[in-house]
């Protein structure tokens, strides 16, 4: 199989994907984008995202966060 046929097969498979997370991963691979985050930071972001997606209503607003930090640390 030549490279053009392989590309066509991949494009057809990508067009059938409905899961946005998978599309995001594919996009990152294709773009070969660099990030300023190290591997530990990337893992932390992934873990936090998973927790957020489990219950998005449990988040607090930025103003609530600032108030909590100000009260706790005096900033």
N, C-alpha and C positions, 0 to 999 in steps of 0.2 A: 504494500500500500504506500502511495506517495504522500508527501506532506500536505498537499492540497486536499486529498480525500480525508486525511486524518483531521484536518481543521474543520471540514464540513461536518464530520461526525461529532466532534466536540461542540460545535456551534449548535447542532440539532439537540444534543443532550442538554446544553445550558439553557436553551429556549424552553425546555420542558420543566425546569426547576421552578418550584413555587416557594420554597423556603428561603426567606430573606437572609437568614444567617449563612446559609451555604453560598448564596450569591455574593454576600459580602466577603467571604473567604476567597472565593474565586477571584473577585475583583482585586483583592490585595495581592494575590499571587500574580495575576496578569499585569498589574501595574508595577509590581516589584517595588512598591513604595517603601521608602526608608522611614523610620520612626525615631523619635528622640527618646522613646521609652526603652528601658532595658527589659530583659526577659521576665524578671520578677515583677516589675511594674505592669507589664502586659498581662501576666497571670492574675495580678490583683484586680485589674480592670475587668477582666473576664469574669472573675468570681463575683465581683460587685454587680456586674450587669445581670448575671444569672439570678442573684438574690433580688435585684430590682424587678426583674421580669416575673418572679414568683408572686409578687404582690406590690404593684406600683403605687397603691394607695398608702403604703406605709412610709413614704418619703416625707421629709419636712421641707418647708420653703427655705430659701436662702436667708430671708429675714429671721426666721425662727432659729436657724443655725447660728447666725451672727449674734443673736440675743443670748443663746446658750453659751457660746464661747465668751462673750463679754461678761456674763454673769459668773462663769466658772473661773476665768483667767484674768478678768479685768481689762481686756483689750478694748 
